[in-house]
């Protein structure tokens, strides 16, 4: 128990005093920012927060951009209000950018950051210069694969309720946790030391999970954008692995077929850890995509 108390104390200290919080019509919005250059809004996945947004920014943007990483509804210090939708979250992004005096951004979204990022592009077409989707959720389908993915999501949401439970799973059942997070045995076995280090940071820095549990539950229940993304005008690039067991590949296929002129970059392997497995490829493509479509 001494190791648990030490690690959890450090986890709480890691997220305290490292962000900013503003009031908005959608509740408090927590965010951090860094870097210099074109503006990029970084939208984290389930189990995340501004700190996961920072990790994503480091992994896929490098140091040539000014990134803004909000905590979505129910994550860390960002408010969750009953009845909120991904539309509301999109409006909250606009309120945050207004506060920062930023008119137009590129948007990078990972995993369940996808729905609100897509709807931000739908609702605020003049504010999105380009859109990058990495292993994101897009549409609801009825299939056995999707039911399995839903079960994995529900299991993760349950684990995220308790700091002690999540910590125990990360210590004793890390491979099982990675499987729940959408990685196959083959992906896990083939991680290089550098990739494993990035994945370990992703996992370990989800603690304290109890401060993120409301957001994870919201993600599991809120309606996905589906056909509404047909109105997106922003140049869009989609990265997705065919063996992703959490956000299934049909999400990428649907997005590519529905968003006008969207580009799909698919990978045979990588699972839901694609941003770590194909970090160099994704980082280079993201940089090119953002710079090619900035004003």
C-alpha positions as CSV (number, residue, x, y, z in Angstrom):
1,X,0.0,0.0,0.0
2,X,3.0,2.3,0.5
3,X,3.6,2.2,-3.3
4,X,0.0,3.0,-4.0
5,X,-0.1,6.0,-1.7
6,X,3.2,7.3,-3.1
7,X,2.0,6.9,-6.7
8,X,-1.4,8.4,-6.2
9,X,0.0,11.4,-4.2
10,X,2.4,12.0,-7.2
11,X,-0.5,11.7,-9.6
12,X,-2.6,14.3,-7.8
13,X,0.5,16.6,-7.5
14,X,1.2,16.2,-11.3
15,X,-2.2,17.7,-12.3
16,X,-2.4,20.4,-9.7
17,X,-1.4,24.0,-10.6
18,X,-0.4,23.0,-14.1
19,X,-3.5,24.3,-15.9
20,X,-5.8,27.3,-16.3
21,X,-9.5,27.3,-15.6
22,X,-12.1,29.8,-17.1
23,X,-15.8,30.1,-16.5
24,X,-18.2,29.8,-19.4
25,X,-21.9,29.2,-20.1
26,X,-20.9,25.5,-20.3
27,X,-19.3,25.4,-16.9
28,X,-15.7,25.7,-16.0
29,X,-13.2,24.9,-18.8
30,X,-9.7,23.7,-17.9
31,X,-6.9,24.0,-20.4
32,X,-3.2,24.2,-20.9
33,X,-1.2,25.6,-23.8
34,X,2.3,25.7,-25.1
35,X,4.5,26.0,-28.1
36,X,4.8,28.7,-30.8
37,X,3.4,28.8,-34.3
38,X,0.1,28.0,-36.0
39,X,-2.8,27.4,-33.5
40,X,-3.8,23.7,-32.9
41,X,-6.7,22.6,-30.7
42,X,-5.8,19.2,-29.2
43,X,-8.7,17.0,-28.1
44,X,-7.9,14.1,-25.8
45,X,-9.5,10.7,-25.6
46,X,-11.4,8.8,-22.9
47,X,-9.5,8.7,-19.6
48,X,-7.7,11.9,-20.5
49,X,-7.6,15.6,-19.7
50,X,-5.4,18.5,-20.5
51,X,-2.4,16.4,-19.5
52,X,-3.2,13.8,-22.1
53,X,-3.7,16.6,-24.6
54,X,-0.2,17.7,-23.7
55,X,1.1,14.2,-24.3
56,X,-0.6,14.0,-27.7
57,X,0.7,17.4,-28.7
58,X,4.3,16.3,-27.8
59,X,3.8,13.0,-29.7
60,X,2.2,14.2,-33.0
61,X,2.9,17.9,-33.2
62,X,6.4,18.4,-32.1
63,X,7.6,22.0,-31.3
64,X,6.5,24.0,-34.3
65,X,2.9,24.8,-33.2
66,X,1.0,26.6,-30.6
67,X,-1.3,24.0,-29.1
68,X,-4.3,24.4,-26.8
69,X,-5.3,21.3,-24.8
70,X,-8.6,21.5,-22.9
71,X,-10.0,19.0,-20.5
72,X,-13.3,17.8,-21.9
73,X,-16.5,17.7,-19.8
74,X,-16.1,15.7,-16.6
75,X,-12.3,15.5,-16.9
76,X,-10.2,16.9,-14.0
77,X,-11.4,20.5,-13.4
78,X,-13.8,20.8,-16.4
79,X,-17.4,20.8,-15.4
80,X,-19.8,18.1,-16.3
81,X,-23.5,19.1,-16.4
82,X,-26.3,16.6,-16.6
83,X,-27.8,16.5,-20.1
84,X,-24.7,17.8,-21.8
85,X,-24.0,16.7,-25.4
86,X,-21.0,16.6,-27.7
87,X,-22.6,19.7,-29.3
88,X,-22.2,21.5,-26.0
89,X,-18.6,20.4,-25.8
90,X,-18.0,21.9,-29.3
91,X,-19.6,25.2,-28.1
92,X,-17.3,25.1,-25.1
93,X,-14.3,24.9,-27.4
94,X,-15.5,28.0,-29.2
95,X,-15.9,29.8,-25.8
96,X,-12.3,28.8,-24.9
97,X,-10.9,30.0,-28.2
98,X,-12.8,33.3,-27.8
99,X,-11.2,33.7,-24.3
100,X,-7.8,33.1,-25.9
101,X,-8.4,35.5,-28.8
102,X,-8.0,32.7,-31.4
103,X,-10.2,32.9,-34.4
104,X,-9.2,29.8,-36.3
105,X,-7.4,26.6,-35.5
106,X,-6.4,23.2,-36.8
107,X,-7.9,20.4,-34.7
108,X,-6.2,17.2,-33.7
109,X,-8.6,14.7,-32.1
110,X,-7.7,11.2,-30.6
111,X,-10.1,8.4,-29.8
112,X,-13.3,9.7,-28.1
113,X,-12.1,13.2,-28.6
114,X,-13.4,12.7,-32.1
115,X,-17.1,13.3,-31.7
116,X,-16.9,16.8,-30.2
117,X,-14.0,17.7,-32.6
118,X,-16.1,16.7,-35.6
119,X,-19.1,18.6,-34.3
120,X,-16.9,21.7,-33.7
121,X,-16.1,21.5,-37.4
122,X,-19.8,21.1,-38.2
123,X,-20.9,24.0,-36.0
124,X,-18.0,26.4,-36.6
125,X,-16.8,25.8,-40.2
126,X,-15.1,29.2,-40.4
127,X,-13.0,28.4,-37.3
128,X,-11.4,25.1,-38.4
129,X,-8.6,25.4,-41.0
130,X,-7.9,21.6,-41.0
131,X,-9.0,18.5,-39.1
132,X,-7.0,15.5,-38.0
133,X,-8.6,12.4,-36.7
134,X,-6.5,9.6,-35.0
135,X,-8.4,6.4,-34.1
136,X,-11.6,8.3,-33.4
137,X,-15.2,7.4,-32.8
138,X,-17.6,8.7,-35.4
139,X,-20.8,6.6,-35.9
140,X,-22.9,4.0,-34.0
141,X,-23.4,0.7,-35.7
142,X,-25.0,-2.6,-34.7
143,X,-22.5,-5.4,-35.1
144,X,-20.8,-8.0,-33.0
145,X,-17.5,-6.2,-33.3
146,X,-19.1,-3.0,-32.0
147,X,-20.8,-4.8,-29.1
148,X,-17.4,-6.2,-28.1
149,X,-15.9,-2.7,-28.3
150,X,-18.8,-1.3,-26.2
151,X,-18.1,-4.0,-23.5
152,X,-14.5,-2.9,-23.5
153,X,-15.5,0.7,-23.1
154,X,-17.9,-0.2,-20.2
155,X,-15.1,-2.1,-18.5
156,X,-12.7,0.8,-18.7
157,X,-15.4,3.2,-17.4
158,X,-15.9,1.0,-14.4
159,X,-12.1,0.8,-13.7
160,X,-11.9,4.6,-14.0
161,X,-14.2,5.1,-11.0
162,X,-11.5,4.2,-8.5
163,X,-7.9,5.3,-8.2
164,X,-7.0,2.2,-6.2
165,X,-8.6,-0.2,-8.8
166,X,-7.0,1.5,-11.8
167,X,-3.6,1.6,-10.1
168,X,-3.9,-2.1,-9.2
169,X,-4.8,-3.1,-12.7
170,X,-1.8,-1.1,-14.1
171,X,0.5,-2.9,-11.7
172,X,-0.8,-6.4,-12.0
173,X,-2.7,-6.6,-15.3
174,X,-1.1,-4.1,-17.6
175,X,-1.3,-6.3,-20.6
176,X,-5.0,-6.9,-20.0
177,X,-5.6,-3.2,-19.6
178,X,-3.8,-2.6,-23.0
179,X,-6.1,-5.2,-24.5
180,X,-9.2,-3.3,-23.1
181,X,-7.7,-0.2,-24.6
182,X,-7.8,-1.6,-28.1
183,X,-4.4,-3.3,-28.6
184,X,-4.1,-6.8,-29.9
185,X,-1.5,-9.3,-28.5
186,X,0.5,-8.9,-31.7
187,X,0.7,-5.1,-31.3
188,X,1.6,-5.4,-27.6
189,X,4.4,-7.9,-28.3
190,X,5.9,-5.8,-31.1
191,X,6.2,-2.5,-29.3
192,X,9.7,-1.1,-29.4
193,X,11.2,0.4,-26.2
194,X,10.4,3.9,-27.3
195,X,6.8,3.0,-28.2
196,X,6.4,1.2,-24.9
197,X,7.6,4.2,-23.0
198,X,5.0,6.4,-24.7
199,X,2.2,3.9,-24.0
200,X,3.4,3.6,-20.4
201,X,3.1,7.4,-20.0
202,X,-0.4,7.3,-21.5
203,X,-1.5,4.6,-19.0
204,X,0.3,5.9,-15.9
205,X,-0.8,9.5,-16.5
206,X,-4.4,8.6,-16.5
207,X,-4.2,8.5,-12.7
208,X,-5.9,10.0,-10.8
209,X,-8.7,8.4,-12.7
210,X,-11.4,9.3,-10.2
211,X,-11.1,12.9,-11.4
212,X,-11.9,11.7,-14.9
213,X,-14.6,9.1,-14.2
214,X,-17.5,11.5,-15.0
215,X,-16.0,12.3,-18.4
216,X,-15.5,8.6,-19.2
217,X,-19.2,7.8,-18.4
218,X,-20.3,10.8,-20.5
219,X,-18.2,9.6,-23.4
220,X,-19.9,6.1,-23.2
221,X,-23.4,7.6,-23.3
222,X,-23.4,10.7,-25.5
223,X,-24.6,10.4,-29.1
224,X,-22.1,10.2,-31.9
225,X,-22.3,12.7,-34.8
226,X,-22.9,10.1,-37.6
227,X,-24.3,11.6,-40.8
228,X,-24.0,15.2,-39.6
229,X,-20.3,15.1,-40.5
230,X,-21.3,15.3,-44.2
231,X,-21.4,19.1,-43.8
232,X,-17.7,19.4,-42.7
233,X,-15.8,21.8,-45.0
234,X,-12.4,21.6,-43.3
235,X,-9.7,19.5,-45.1
236,X,-9.6,16.3,-43.2
237,X,-7.1,13.5,-42.7
238,X,-8.0,10.3,-40.9
239,X,-5.5,7.9,-39.3
240,X,-6.8,4.5,-38.2
241,X,-5.6,0.9,-37.7
242,X,-7.6,-1.9,-39.1
243,X,-6.9,-4.0,-36.0
244,X,-8.2,-1.4,-33.6
245,X,-10.6,-3.3,-31.2
246,X,-11.9,-0.3,-29.3
247,X,-12.7,2.3,-32.0
248,X,-13.4,-0.1,-34.9
249,X,-12.2,0.6,-38.4
250,X,-15.7,1.2,-39.6
251,X,-15.5,4.6,-38.0
252,X,-12.6,5.6,-40.3
253,X,-14.3,4.2,-43.4
254,X,-17.5,6.0,-42.6
255,X,-15.7,9.3,-41.9
256,X,-13.7,9.0,-45.2
257,X,-16.8,8.2,-47.2
258,X,-19.0,11.0,-45.6
259,X,-16.7,14.0,-45.1
260,X,-16.1,15.6,-48.5
261,X,-12.6,15.0,-49.9
262,X,-11.4,13.4,-46.6
263,X,-8.2,11.4,-46.9
264,X,-7.9,8.0,-45.1
265,X,-4.5,6.8,-44.0
266,X,-5.0,3.2,-42.9
267,X,-2.6,0.8,-41.2
268,X,-2.8,-3.0,-40.9
269,X,-1.4,-2.9,-37.4
270,X,-1.3,-0.5,-34.5
271,X,-4.6,-1.1,-32.7
272,X,-5.9,1.8,-30.6
273,X,-2.3,2.6,-29.7
274,X,-1.7,3.8,-33.3
275,X,-0.4,7.2,-32.3
276,X,2.5,5.5,-30.5
277,X,3.1,2.7,-32.9
278,X,3.1,5.0,-36.0
279,X,4.3,8.1,-34.3
280,X,6.9,9.2,-36.8
281,X,4.6,8.6,-39.8
282,X,1.6,10.4,-38.2
283,X,3.7,13.3,-36.9
284,X,5.1,14.0,-40.4
285,X,1.7,13.8,-42.1
286,X,0.1,16.0,-39.4
287,X,2.7,18.7,-39.8
288,X,2.3,18.7,-43.6
289,X,-1.5,18.7,-43.4
290,X,-1.7,21.6,-40.9
291,X,0.9,23.7,-42.7
292,X,-0.6,23.1,-46.1
293,X,-4.0,24.4,-45.0
294,X,-3.1,27.3,-42.7
295,X,-4.0,30.8,-43.7
